[in-house]
Amino acid sequence: MKKITTILSLGVILGITQLSADVMPGINSKGGGMLLPEGKMKIVYKYINFDRNSMFDGSNEVPNKEQLDATANINLLVLNYGVTNDFNIALAVPHKSIEATAKLGENNVAIENSGIGDILLMGRYKLTDLKQDGYQTALKIGVKLPTGSTDEGFKKAPPFALNVNTPLPTQMGTGAAEYKLGIGISKLFGNARLDANAMFTYRPEAEHDYDFGNEFSYNIGYIHALSKKFNIGLEYNGKYNSKTDMGDDTNPMLRQMLPFKAFSGTVGYLTPQVQFLPFGKPKIHLDLGVSLLLHENVKEYQPLEKKRFIVRFGYLFK
């Protein structure tokens, strides 16, 4: 991984000039402030894989007492359409597959859930223009619809919890709508681009009295063209989530013991990546990235993934 970071750094420092190449937004950047032209449509497929078998408390990694071993595979299909040159809409449909095992007291718990998650509908309105202002910003407003199933992922707690139903954040949806407000900015530099994005997500209390906590996410990414067909980039992706609440069924002692928790706290990832444009144009591109855990400060004992593997494919219709 040190070699990958060194290569990316050299590419940025040395620069490859006058390539007349196209650079895509970073694999996690949400497009920054850029929009599609009126009447244009783009389809993006994104695959994310990660394991959660490490436990953290505060900013420290701690023993995995419950022997949690969880794997998530997420397939995301996104449709973007330029309604006008100043306004775009996007529809994101996730499919999740979650497998997890853990030992709670004397009980072995096994979970295997899969299905369509909560669908996201986003609007993007241009605030400043790239040609006129030298950079472009966009206001983003969206709603996540409670389309994912909430029937799965709830197991009986261990006997010491008096057999109450204990919510586990492993079902496909939350059972409640979520509302998003954000802003993005993009700047082009010849054969490179810089994108940044910030987004606040308001989450009302969800199904089963589960409060997943509000979220503030942010990222910044730099992409540089090595040739007409290959780009490299580096992104920083971070987020903060307020503390979650598992409802009345989970007492504080049981909550501390459960390894299954929705994320709360602060976390940051560094994502080196490569973009491949087989025809040297943005019509088709294939991107590969690895998100590496850079720092963390969680609000309570909970799992985190140390790395995520990401594949993205984009196709721009005429």
C-alpha contacts under 8 A as a table, 3 or more apart, distances in Angstrom:
res1	aa1	res2	aa2	distance
1	M	4	I	5.12
1	M	5	T	6.43
2	K	5	T	5.20
2	K	6	T	6.15
3	K	6	T	5.07
3	K	7	I	6.19
4	I	7	I	5.21
4	I	8	L	6.27
4	I	272	P	7.39
5	T	8	L	5.15
5	T	9	S	6.13
5	T	272	P	7.03
6	T	9	S	5.10
6	T	10	L	6.16
7	I	10	L	5.21
7	I	11	G	6.22
8	L	11	G	5.17
8	L	12	V	6.41
8	L	232	I	6.54
8	L	233	G	6.73
8	L	234	L	7.30
8	L	272	P	7.52
9	S	12	V	5.23
9	S	13	I	6.15
10	L	13	I	5.08
10	L	14	L	5.82
10	L	15	G	7.94
11	G	14	L	5.52
11	G	15	G	5.60
11	G	16	I	7.43
11	G	224	H	7.43
11	G	226	L	7.33
11	G	232	I	7.82
12	V	15	G	5.38
12	V	224	H	6.78
15	G	224	H	7.90
16	I	19	L	7.05
16	I	191	N	7.61
16	I	225	A	6.99
16	I	226	L	6.00
16	I	227	S	7.75
17	T	190	G	7.88
17	T	191	N	6.81
18	Q	190	G	7.58
18	Q	191	N	7.15
19	L	191	N	6.71
19	L	225	A	7.62
19	L	227	S	6.28
19	L	228	K	6.43
20	S	190	G	7.80
20	S	191	N	6.74
20	S	228	K	6.98
21	A	191	N	6.06
21	A	225	A	6.39
21	A	227	S	6.67
21	A	228	K	4.64
21	A	229	K	7.52
21	A	280	G	6.88
21	A	281	K	7.57
22	D	191	N	7.09
22	D	225	A	7.28
22	D	228	K	6.97
22	D	280	G	7.14
22	D	281	K	6.19
22	D	282	P	6.31
23	V	191	N	7.11
23	V	192	A	6.41
23	V	193	R	6.85
23	V	223	I	6.54
23	V	224	H	6.84
23	V	225	A	6.37
23	V	231	N	6.62
23	V	282	P	7.67
24	M	223	I	7.40
24	M	275	Q	7.63
24	M	282	P	7.25
25	P	29	S	6.27
25	P	30	K	7.54
25	P	31	G	5.38
25	P	32	G	7.26
25	P	193	R	7.58
25	P	195	D	6.78
25	P	221	G	7.85
25	P	223	I	7.13
26	G	29	S	4.94
26	G	30	K	7.66
26	G	31	G	7.33
26	G	195	D	7.50
26	G	221	G	5.91
26	G	222	Y	7.21
26	G	223	I	6.65
26	G	233	G	7.01
26	G	234	L	7.74
26	G	235	E	6.90
27	I	30	K	7.73
27	I	273	Q	7.55
27	I	287	D	7.06
27	I	288	L	7.84
27	I	289	G	7.07
27	I	310	I	7.87
27	I	312	R	6.95
28	N	219	N	7.76
28	N	235	E	7.65
28	N	237	N	7.43
29	S	32	G	6.04
29	S	195	D	6.63
29	S	196	A	6.67
29	S	197	N	6.59
29	S	219	N	6.30
29	S	220	I	6.80
29	S	221	G	6.63
29	S	235	E	7.81
30	K	197	N	7.07
31	G	34	M	5.89
31	G	35	L	7.90
31	G	184	G	7.48
31	G	195	D	6.97
31	G	197	N	7.98
32	G	137	T	7.50
32	G	138	A	7.70
32	G	183	I	7.87
32	G	184	G	4.28
32	G	185	I	4.80
32	G	186	S	5.26
32	G	195	D	4.66
32	G	196	A	5.13
32	G	197	N	5.39
33	G	126	K	7.37
33	G	136	Q	5.43
33	G	137	T	4.31
33	G	138	A	4.64
33	G	139	L	7.88
33	G	183	I	7.34
33	G	184	G	4.23
33	G	185	I	4.06
33	G	186	S	5.00
33	G	195	D	7.25
33	G	196	A	7.74
33	G	197	N	7.76
34	M	126	K	7.93
34	M	136	Q	6.52
34	M	137	T	7.15
34	M	138	A	7.10
34	M	184	G	7.89
34	M	185	I	7.41
34	M	186	S	6.39
35	L	82	G	7.20
35	L	85	N	7.29
35	L	86	D	7.38
35	L	87	F	7.44
35	L	88	N	6.46
35	L	124	R	7.57
35	L	126	K	7.39
36	L	40	K	6.09
36	L	41	M	7.35
36	L	80	N	7.81
36	L	81	Y	6.81
36	L	82	G	5.06
36	L	85	N	6.89
36	L	88	N	6.82
37	P	40	K	5.65
37	P	82	G	5.44
37	P	84	T	6.70
37	P	85	N	4.84
38	E	81	Y	7.88
38	E	82	G	4.50
38	E	83	V	5.44
38	E	84	T	4.23
38	E	85	N	4.71
39	G	81	Y	6.90
39	G	82	G	5.22
39	G	83	V	6.14
39	G	84	T	7.03
40	K	81	Y	5.86
40	K	82	G	5.31
40	K	316	L	7.64
40	K	317	F	6.56
40	K	318	K	6.59
41	M	79	L	7.25
41	M	80	N	5.56
41	M	81	Y	4.42
41	M	82	G	6.41
41	M	316	L	6.18
41	M	317	F	5.50
41	M	318	K	7.59
42	K	79	L	5.98
42	K	80	N	5.16
42	K	81	Y	6.57
42	K	314	G	7.08
42	K	315	Y	5.68
42	K	316	L	4.36
42	K	317	F	5.86
43	I	77	L	7.38
43	I	78	V	5.77
43	I	79	L	4.74
43	I	80	N	6.37
43	I	314	G	5.84
43	I	315	Y	5.40
43	I	316	L	6.56
44	V	77	L	5.93
44	V	78	V	5.05
44	V	79	L	6.52
44	V	312	R	7.02
44	V	313	F	5.66
44	V	314	G	4.41
44	V	315	Y	6.48
45	Y	75	N	7.35
45	Y	76	L	5.75
45	Y	77	L	4.74
45	Y	78	V	6.37
45	Y	312	R	5.68
45	Y	313	F	5.16
45	Y	314	G	6.45
46	K	75	N	5.92
46	K	76	L	5.02
46	K	77	L	6.54
46	K	310	I	7.13
46	K	311	V	5.67
46	K	312	R	4.37
46	K	313	F	6.44
47	Y	73	N	7.39
47	Y	74	I	5.74
47	Y	75	N	4.73
47	Y	76	L	6.32
47	Y	310	I	5.66
47	Y	311	V	5.13
47	Y	312	R	6.42
48	I	72	A	7.96
48	I	73	N	5.89
48	I	74	I	5.09
48	I	75	N	6.62
48	I	308	R	6.69
48	I	309	F	5.72
48	I	310	I	4.71
48	I	311	V	6.72
49	N	71	T	7.56
49	N	72	A	5.79
49	N	73	N	4.72
49	N	74	I	6.46
49	N	308	R	5.76
49	N	309	F	5.25
49	N	310	I	6.70
50	F	71	T	5.96
50	F	72	A	5.59
50	F	73	N	6.93
50	F	305	E	6.35
50	F	307	K	6.46
50	F	308	R	4.83
50	F	309	F	6.51
51	D	69	D	7.37
51	D	70	A	5.62
51	D	71	T	4.44
51	D	72	A	6.40
51	D	305	E	5.71
51	D	306	K	7.86
51	D	307	K	7.76
51	D	308	R	7.85
52	R	68	L	7.45
52	R	69	D	6.07
52	R	70	A	4.96
52	R	71	T	6.26
52	R	303	P	6.08
52	R	304	L	5.66
52	R	305	E	4.74
52	R	306	K	7.68
53	N	64	N	7.36
53	N	67	Q	7.43
53	N	68	L	5.46
53	N	69	D	4.65
53	N	70	A	6.18
53	N	303	P	6.90
53	N	304	L	7.58
53	N	305	E	7.27
54	S	61	E	7.23
54	S	62	V	7.79
54	S	63	P	7.75
54	S	64	N	6.21
54	S	68	L	7.71
54	S	303	P	5.68
54	S	304	L	6.13
54	S	305	E	6.90
54	S	306	K	7.73
55	M	61	E	5.85
55	M	62	V	5.62
55	M	63	P	6.49
55	M	64	N	5.46
55	M	259	P	7.86
55	M	301	Y	6.87
55	M	302	Q	5.52
55	M	303	P	4.36
55	M	304	L	6.34
56	F	59	S	6.97
56	F	60	N	5.58
56	F	61	E	4.30
56	F	62	V	5.33
56	F	298	V	7.07
56	F	300	E	7.83
56	F	301	Y	5.67
56	F	302	Q	5.57
56	F	303	P	6.00
56	F	304	L	6.96
57	D	60	N	5.53
57	D	61	E	6.44
57	D	62	V	6.59
57	D	297	N	7.40
57	D	298	V	5.93
57	D	299	K	7.02
57	D	300	E	5.39
57	D	301	Y	4.46
57	D	302	Q	6.58
58	G	296	E	7.46
58	G	297	N	4.63
58	G	298	V	4.66
58	G	299	K	5.93
58	G	300	E	6.46
58	G	301	Y	7.53
59	S	295	H	7.62
59	S	296	E	5.37
59	S	297	N	4.22
59	S	298	V	6.48
60	N	296	E	7.99
60	N	297	N	7.68
64	N	67	Q	5.33
64	N	68	L	6.63
65	K	68	L	7.88
66	E	102	A	5.54
66	E	103	K	4.88
66	E	104	L	6.10
66	E	258	L	7.94
66	E	259	P	6.78
67	Q	101	T	7.69
67	Q	102	A	5.34
67	Q	103	K	6.13
68	L	100	A	7.03
68	L	101	T	5.75
68	L	102	A	4.42
68	L	103	K	7.22
68	L	259	P	6.76
69	D	100	A	5.53
69	D	101	T	5.41
69	D	102	A	6.53
70	A	98	I	7.22
70	A	99	E	5.55
70	A	100	A	3.98
70	A	101	T	6.42
71	T	98	I	5.87
71	T	99	E	5.34
71	T	100	A	6.36
72	A	96	K	7.18
72	A	97	S	5.73
72	A	98	I	4.64
72	A	99	E	6.61
73	N	96	K	5.96
73	N	97	S	5.16
73	N	98	I	6.62
74	I	94	P	6.79
74	I	95	H	5.77
74	I	96	K	4.64
74	I	97	S	6.40
75	N	94	P	5.69
75	N	95	H	5.10
75	N	96	K	6.49
76	L	92	A	6.74
76	L	93	V	5.75
76	L	94	P	4.37
76	L	95	H	6.34
77	L	92	A	5.69
77	L	93	V	5.25
77	L	94	P	6.37
78	V	90	A	6.82
78	V	91	L	5.58
78	V	92	A	4.31
78	V	93	V	6.40
79	L	90	A	5.46
79	L	91	L	5.23
79	L	92	A	6.54
80	N	88	N	7.04
80	N	89	I	5.90
80	N	90	A	4.38
80	N	91	L	6.71
81	Y	88	N	5.62
81	Y	89	I	5.52
81	Y	90	A	6.40
82	G	85	N	6.48
82	G	87	F	6.38
82	G	88	N	4.52
82	G	89	I	6.73
83	V	86	D	7.93
83	V	87	F	5.72
83	V	88	N	5.36
83	V	89	I	7.03
84	T	87	F	5.10
84	T	88	N	6.75
85	N	88	N	7.68
86	D	125	Y	5.65
86	D	126	K	4.94
87	F	123	G	7.22
87	F	124	R	5.61
87	F	125	Y	4.61
87	F	126	K	6.41
88	N	123	G	5.81
88	N	124	R	5.08
88	N	125	Y	6.64
89	I	121	L	7.47
89	I	122	M	5.69
89	I	123	G	4.49
89	I	124	R	6.20
90	A	121	L	5.89
90	A	122	M	5.10
90	A	123	G	6.40
91	L	119	I	7.32
91	L	120	L	5.82
91	L	121	L	4.80
91	L	122	M	6.50
92	A	119	I	5.81
92	A	120	L	5.06
92	A	121	L	6.57
93	V	116	I	7.39
93	V	117	G	7.16
93	V	118	D	7.23
93	V	119	I	4.94
93	V	120	L	6.71
94	P	116	I	5.87
94	P	117	G	5.28
94	P	118	D	6.93
94	P	119	I	6.68
95	H	114	S	7.33
95	H	115	G	5.49
95	H	116	I	4.39
95	H	117	G	5.62
96	K	113	N	7.91
96	K	114	S	5.34
96	K	115	G	5.59
96	K	116	I	6.33
96	K	117	G	6.41
96	K	172	M	6.72
97	S	112	E	7.55
97	S	113	N	5.83
97	S	114	S	4.13
97	S	115	G	6.69
98	I	111	I	7.51
98	I	112	E	5.71
98	I	113	N	5.24
98	I	114	S	6.14
98	I	170	T	6.99
99	E	110	A	7.62
99	E	111	I	5.51
99	E	112	E	4.46
99	E	113	N	6.56
100	A	110	A	5.78
100	A	111	I	5.08
100	A	112	E	6.60
101	T	108	N	7.26
101	T	109	V	5.54
101	T	110	A	4.45
101	T	111	I	6.34
102	A	108	N	5.96
102	A	109	V	5.24
102	A	110	A	6.69
102	A	259	P	7.90
103	K	106	E	6.89
103	K	107	N	5.71
103	K	108	N	4.56
103	K	109	V	5.99
104	L	107	N	5.17
104	L	108	N	6.27
104	L	109	V	7.00
104	L	158	P	6.41
104	L	257	M	7.92
104	L	258	L	7.48
105	G	158	P	6.58
106	E	158	P	7.84
107	N	158	P	6.68
111	I	153	G	6.77
112	E	153	G	7.94
113	N	152	E	6.80
113	N	153	G	6.84
113	N	170	T	7.31
113	N	171	Q	6.68
113	N	172	M	7.49
114	S	172	M	6.91
115	G	148	G	7.42
115	G	149	S	7.57
115	G	172	M	6.33
116	I	147	T	7.49
116	I	148	G	5.58
116	I	149	S	7.52
116	I	172	M	6.56
117	G	147	T	6.29
117	G	148	G	4.03
117	G	149	S	7.07
117	G	172	M	4.78
117	G	173	G	5.33
118	D	144	K	6.22
118	D	145	L	5.54
118	D	146	P	5.18
118	D	147	T	4.71
118	D	148	G	4.64
118	D	172	M	7.21
118	D	173	G	5.39
118	D	174	T	7.65
119	I	144	K	5.65
119	I	145	L	5.33
119	I	146	P	7.16
119	I	147	T	6.20
119	I	148	G	7.70
120	L	142	G	7.05
120	L	143	V	5.91
120	L	144	K	4.26
120	L	145	L	6.15
121	L	142	G	5.48
121	L	143	V	5.54
121	L	144	K	6.30
121	L	145	L	7.75
122	M	140	K	6.88
122	M	141	I	5.74
122	M	142	G	4.07
122	M	143	V	6.61
123	G	140	K	5.72
123	G	141	I	5.32
123	G	142	G	6.03
124	R	138	A	6.18
124	R	139	L	5.64
124	R	140	K	4.59
124	R	141	I	6.61
125	Y	138	A	5.28
125	Y	139	L	5.16
125	Y	140	K	6.56
126	K	129	D	7.16
126	K	136	Q	7.46
126	K	137	T	6.06
126	K	138	A	4.32
126	K	139	L	6.45
127	L	136	Q	7.27
127	L	137	T	5.39
127	L	138	A	5.18
127	L	139	L	6.74
128	T	132	Q	7.84
128	T	133	D	6.54
128	T	135	Y	7.14
128	T	136	Q	5.03
128	T	137	T	5.25
128	T	138	A	7.19
129	D	132	Q	5.39
129	D	133	D	5.59
129	D	134	G	7.27
129	D	135	Y	6.47
129	D	136	Q	4.93
129	D	137	T	7.24
130	L	133	D	5.47
130	L	134	G	4.87
130	L	135	Y	4.42
130	L	136	Q	4.56
130	L	187	K	7.61
131	K	134	G	5.63
131	K	135	Y	7.41
133	D	136	Q	7.17
134	G	187	K	7.11
135	Y	185	I	7.20
135	Y	186	S	5.84
135	Y	187	K	4.79
135	Y	188	L	7.29
136	Q	185	I	5.61
136	Q	186	S	5.31
136	Q	187	K	6.66
137	T	183	I	7.08
137	T	184	G	5.45
137	T	185	I	4.30
137	T	186	S	6.50
138	A	183	I	5.67
138	A	184	G	5.27
138	A	185	I	6.57
139	L	181	L	7.75
139	L	182	G	6.06
139	L	183	I	4.67
139	L	184	G	6.69
140	K	180	K	7.72
140	K	181	L	5.69
140	K	182	G	4.84
140	K	183	I	5.61
140	K	184	G	7.57
141	I	179	Y	7.86
141	I	180	K	5.61
141	I	181	L	4.72
141	I	182	G	6.47
142	G	179	Y	5.95
142	G	180	K	4.88
142	G	181	L	6.59
143	V	177	A	6.81
143	V	178	E	5.61
143	V	179	Y	4.56
143	V	180	K	5.93
144	K	177	A	5.54
144	K	178	E	4.96
144	K	179	Y	6.37
144	K	180	K	7.88
145	L	176	A	7.22
145	L	177	A	5.02
145	L	178	E	6.94
146	P	173	G	6.22
146	P	174	T	6.46
146	P	175	G	5.06
146	P	176	A	5.13
146	P	177	A	5.34
147	T	173	G	6.64
147	T	175	G	7.55
148	G	171	Q	7.89
148	G	172	M	4.85
148	G	173	G	3.89
148	G	174	T	7.12
148	G	175	G	7.23
149	S	152	E	6.98
149	S	171	Q	6.57
149	S	172	M	5.16
149	S	173	G	5.28
149	S	174	T	7.88
149	S	175	G	7.46
150	T	153	G	7.56
150	T	171	Q	5.53
150	T	172	M	6.30
150	T	173	G	5.62
150	T	174	T	6.47
150	T	175	G	6.15
150	T	207	E	7.39
151	D	154	F	7.62
151	D	171	Q	7.23
152	E	170	T	7.80
152	E	171	Q	5.34
152	E	172	M	7.71
153	G	167	P	7.59
153	G	168	L	5.91
153	G	169	P	7.11
153	G	170	T	5.24
153	G	171	Q	4.79
154	F	165	N	7.04
154	F	166	T	6.40
154	F	167	P	5.34
154	F	168	L	5.57
154	F	171	Q	7.77
155	K	165	N	6.37
155	K	166	T	6.17
155	K	167	P	7.20
155	K	168	L	7.39
156	K	163	N	5.91
156	K	164	V	6.24
156	K	165	N	4.97
156	K	166	T	6.02
157	A	160	F	7.97
157	A	161	A	5.98
157	A	162	L	7.64
157	A	163	N	5.46
157	A	164	V	5.88
157	A	165	N	6.01
157	A	166	T	5.50
158	P	161	A	5.66
158	P	162	L	7.43
158	P	163	N	6.40
159	P	162	L	5.35
159	P	163	N	5.58
160	F	163	N	7.56
161	A	164	V	6.25
161	A	254	L	6.94
164	V	249	D	6.24
164	V	250	T	7.87
165	N	249	D	6.33
166	T	246	M	7.91
166	T	249	D	6.11
166	T	250	T	6.15
167	P	208	H	7.37
167	P	210	Y	7.51
167	P	246	M	6.36
167	P	249	D	7.88
167	P	250	T	7.92
168	L	171	Q	7.41
168	L	260	F	5.81
168	L	261	K	6.69
169	P	260	F	6.59
169	P	261	K	6.02
169	P	262	A	5.73
170	T	260	F	7.90
171	Q	174	T	7.50
174	T	177	A	7.97
174	T	206	A	5.62
174	T	207	E	6.08
175	G	206	A	5.48
175	G	207	E	4.77
176	A	203	R	7.92
176	A	204	P	7.04
176	A	205	E	7.24
176	A	206	A	4.96
176	A	207	E	6.52
177	A	203	R	7.27
177	A	204	P	7.42
178	E	201	T	6.71
178	E	202	Y	5.79
178	E	203	R	4.94
178	E	204	P	6.87
179	Y	201	T	5.60
179	Y	202	Y	5.20
179	Y	203	R	6.80
180	K	199	M	6.74
180	K	200	F	5.66
180	K	201	T	4.50
180	K	202	Y	6.41
181	L	199	M	5.71
181	L	200	F	5.38
181	L	201	T	6.67
182	G	197	N	7.34
182	G	198	A	5.44
182	G	199	M	4.02
182	G	200	F	6.05
183	I	197	N	5.88
183	I	198	A	5.59
183	I	199	M	6.61
184	G	195	D	7.40
184	G	196	A	5.70
184	G	197	N	4.31
184	G	198	A	6.51
185	I	195	D	5.78
185	I	196	A	5.33
185	I	197	N	6.46
186	S	193	R	7.13
186	S	194	L	5.63
186	S	195	D	4.46
186	S	196	A	6.55
187	K	193	R	5.67
187	K	194	L	5.18
187	K	195	D	6.59
188	L	191	N	7.70
188	L	192	A	6.01
188	L	193	R	4.35
188	L	194	L	6.42
189	F	192	A	4.92
189	F	193	R	5.61
189	F	194	L	7.94
190	G	193	R	7.77
191	N	224	H	6.10
191	N	225	A	5.49
192	A	222	Y	7.26
192	A	223	I	5.50
192	A	224	H	4.33
192	A	225	A	6.13
193	R	222	Y	5.88
193	R	223	I	5.46
193	R	224	H	6.77
194	L	220	I	7.36
194	L	221	G	5.78
194	L	222	Y	4.69
194	L	223	I	6.66
195	D	220	I	5.69
195	D	221	G	5.37
195	D	222	Y	6.67
196	A	218	Y	7.50
196	A	219	N	5.57
196	A	220	I	4.22
196	A	221	G	6.43
197	N	218	Y	5.52
197	N	219	N	5.43
197	N	220	I	6.58
198	A	216	F	7.32
198	A	217	S	5.73
198	A	218	Y	4.31
198	A	219	N	6.70
199	M	216	F	5.71
199	M	217	S	5.26
199	M	218	Y	6.39
200	F	214	N	7.64
200	F	215	E	5.75
200	F	216	F	4.50
200	F	217	S	6.53
201	T	214	N	5.71
201	T	215	E	5.02
201	T	216	F	6.36
202	Y	213	G	7.88
202	Y	214	N	5.03
202	Y	215	E	6.83
203	R	206	A	7.72
203	R	211	D	7.52
203	R	212	F	6.78
203	R	213	G	6.16
203	R	214	N	5.31
203	R	215	E	7.99
204	P	211	D	6.98
205	E	209	D	6.11
205	E	210	Y	5.89
205	E	211	D	4.67
205	E	212	F	7.28
206	A	209	D	5.79
206	A	210	Y	5.09
206	A	211	D	5.80
206	A	212	F	7.32
207	E	210	Y	5.94
208	H	247	G	7.07
209	D	245	D	7.99
209	D	246	M	6.84
209	D	247	G	4.84
209	D	248	D	7.42
210	Y	244	T	7.65
210	Y	245	D	5.74
210	Y	246	M	4.80
210	Y	247	G	5.30
211	D	244	T	5.33
211	D	245	D	4.79
211	D	246	M	6.43
211	D	247	G	7.37
212	F	243	K	7.59
212	F	244	T	4.87
212	F	245	D	6.67
212	F	262	A	6.47
212	F	263	F	7.99
213	G	241	N	5.99
213	G	242	S	4.88
213	G	243	K	5.64
213	G	244	T	4.96
213	G	245	D	7.65
213	G	264	S	7.32
214	N	241	N	5.64
214	N	242	S	5.53
215	E	239	K	6.95
215	E	240	Y	5.66
215	E	241	N	4.41
215	E	242	S	6.60
216	F	239	K	5.53
216	F	240	Y	5.19
216	F	241	N	6.49
217	S	237	N	7.75
217	S	238	G	5.80
217	S	239	K	3.99
217	S	240	Y	6.29
218	Y	237	N	6.10
218	Y	238	G	5.35
218	Y	239	K	6.02
219	N	235	E	7.02
219	N	236	Y	5.44
219	N	237	N	4.34
219	N	238	G	6.03
220	I	235	E	5.67
220	I	236	Y	5.47
220	I	237	N	6.79
221	G	233	G	7.11
221	G	234	L	5.70
221	G	235	E	4.00
221	G	236	Y	6.31
222	Y	233	G	5.47
222	Y	234	L	5.58
222	Y	235	E	6.39
223	I	231	N	6.67
223	I	232	I	5.76
223	I	233	G	4.12
223	I	234	L	6.67
224	H	231	N	5.49
224	H	232	I	5.49
224	H	233	G	6.02
225	A	228	K	7.02
225	A	230	F	6.20
225	A	231	N	4.21
225	A	232	I	6.46
226	L	229	K	7.80
226	L	230	F	5.59
226	L	231	N	5.32
226	L	232	I	7.01
227	S	230	F	5.26
227	S	231	N	6.88
228	K	277	L	7.49
228	K	280	G	4.97
228	K	281	K	7.86
229	K	275	Q	7.94
229	K	276	F	5.58
229	K	277	L	4.59
229	K	278	P	5.84
229	K	279	F	6.87
229	K	280	G	4.80
229	K	281	K	7.89
230	F	274	V	7.14
230	F	275	Q	5.64
230	F	276	F	4.86
230	F	277	L	6.33
231	N	274	V	5.78
231	N	275	Q	4.89
231	N	276	F	6.62
232	I	272	P	7.66
232	I	273	Q	5.78
232	I	274	V	4.56
232	I	275	Q	6.15
233	G	272	P	5.84
233	G	273	Q	5.26
233	G	274	V	6.41
234	L	270	L	7.20
234	L	271	T	5.58
234	L	272	P	4.53
234	L	273	Q	6.28
235	E	270	L	5.77
235	E	271	T	4.95
235	E	272	P	6.52
236	Y	268	G	7.04
236	Y	269	Y	5.80
236	Y	270	L	4.75
236	Y	271	T	6.31
237	N	268	G	5.62
237	N	269	Y	5.15
237	N	270	L	6.44
237	N	271	T	7.60
238	G	266	T	7.42
238	G	267	V	5.61
238	G	268	G	4.14
238	G	269	Y	6.26
239	K	266	T	5.80
239	K	267	V	5.73
239	K	268	G	6.68
240	Y	264	S	7.11
240	Y	265	G	5.46
240	Y	266	T	4.44
240	Y	267	V	6.73
241	N	263	F	6.83
241	N	264	S	4.67
241	N	265	G	5.16
241	N	266	T	6.63
242	S	264	S	5.52
242	S	265	G	6.27
243	K	264	S	5.05
243	K	265	G	6.97
243	K	299	K	6.61
244	T	262	A	6.88
244	T	263	F	7.65
244	T	264	S	6.41
246	M	249	D	7.28
246	M	250	T	6.18
246	M	255	R	7.99
247	G	250	T	6.32
248	D	251	N	7.23
250	T	254	L	6.20
250	T	255	R	6.00
251	N	254	L	5.44
251	N	255	R	6.08
252	P	255	R	5.01
252	P	256	Q	6.28
253	M	256	Q	5.41
253	M	257	M	6.71
254	L	257	M	5.18
254	L	258	L	6.34
255	R	258	L	5.32
256	Q	259	P	7.92
256	Q	300	E	7.72
256	Q	301	Y	6.57
258	L	261	K	7.24
259	P	301	Y	7.41
259	P	302	Q	5.73
259	P	303	P	6.60
260	F	302	Q	7.05
260	F	303	P	7.43
261	K	302	Q	6.00
261	K	303	P	7.38
262	A	302	Q	7.96
263	F	298	V	7.74
263	F	302	Q	7.31
263	F	303	P	7.94
264	S	298	V	5.83
264	S	299	K	5.67
264	S	300	E	7.48
265	G	296	E	7.75
265	G	297	N	5.79
265	G	298	V	4.06
265	G	299	K	4.91
266	T	296	E	5.67
266	T	297	N	5.16
266	T	298	V	5.86
267	V	293	L	7.81
267	V	294	L	7.75
267	V	295	H	5.79
267	V	296	E	4.31
267	V	297	N	6.38
267	V	298	V	7.50
268	G	293	L	6.28
268	G	294	L	5.47
268	G	295	H	5.32
268	G	296	E	6.42
269	Y	291	S	5.70
269	Y	292	L	5.22
269	Y	293	L	4.60
269	Y	294	L	4.97
269	Y	295	H	7.14
270	L	291	S	5.49
270	L	292	L	5.24
270	L	293	L	6.64
270	L	294	L	6.14
271	T	289	G	6.29
271	T	290	V	5.44
271	T	291	S	4.24
271	T	292	L	6.22
272	P	289	G	5.81
272	P	290	V	6.09
272	P	291	S	7.06
273	Q	287	D	7.10
273	Q	288	L	5.54
273	Q	289	G	4.13
273	Q	290	V	6.69
274	V	287	D	5.67
274	V	288	L	5.40
274	V	289	G	6.51
275	Q	285	H	6.80
275	Q	286	L	5.88
275	Q	287	D	4.35
275	Q	288	L	6.60
276	F	285	H	5.57
276	F	286	L	5.16
276	F	287	D	6.11
277	L	280	G	5.11
277	L	281	K	6.25
277	L	282	P	6.71
277	L	284	I	6.13
277	L	285	H	4.58
277	L	286	L	6.63
278	P	281	K	7.69
278	P	284	I	7.08
278	P	285	H	6.90
279	F	283	K	7.97
279	F	284	I	7.42
281	K	284	I	7.00
282	P	285	H	6.35
282	P	315	Y	7.93
282	P	316	L	7.17
283	K	314	G	7.60
283	K	315	Y	5.51
283	K	316	L	4.67
283	K	317	F	7.21
284	I	313	F	7.50
284	I	314	G	5.59
284	I	315	Y	4.70
284	I	316	L	6.52
285	H	313	F	5.82
285	H	314	G	5.30
285	H	315	Y	6.88
286	L	311	V	7.48
286	L	312	R	5.77
286	L	313	F	4.61
286	L	314	G	6.60
287	D	311	V	5.74
287	D	312	R	4.98
287	D	313	F	6.40
288	L	309	F	7.91
288	L	310	I	5.88
288	L	311	V	4.79
288	L	312	R	6.54
289	G	309	F	6.21
289	G	310	I	5.10
289	G	311	V	6.55
290	V	307	K	6.72
290	V	308	R	5.62
290	V	309	F	4.80
290	V	310	I	6.06
291	S	307	K	5.28
291	S	308	R	4.96
291	S	309	F	6.60
291	S	310	I	7.76
292	L	306	K	6.06
292	L	307	K	4.59
292	L	308	R	6.82
293	L	296	E	7.74
293	L	305	E	7.48
293	L	306	K	4.96
293	L	307	K	5.96
298	V	301	Y	7.44
298	V	302	Q	7.56
305	E	308	R	7.10
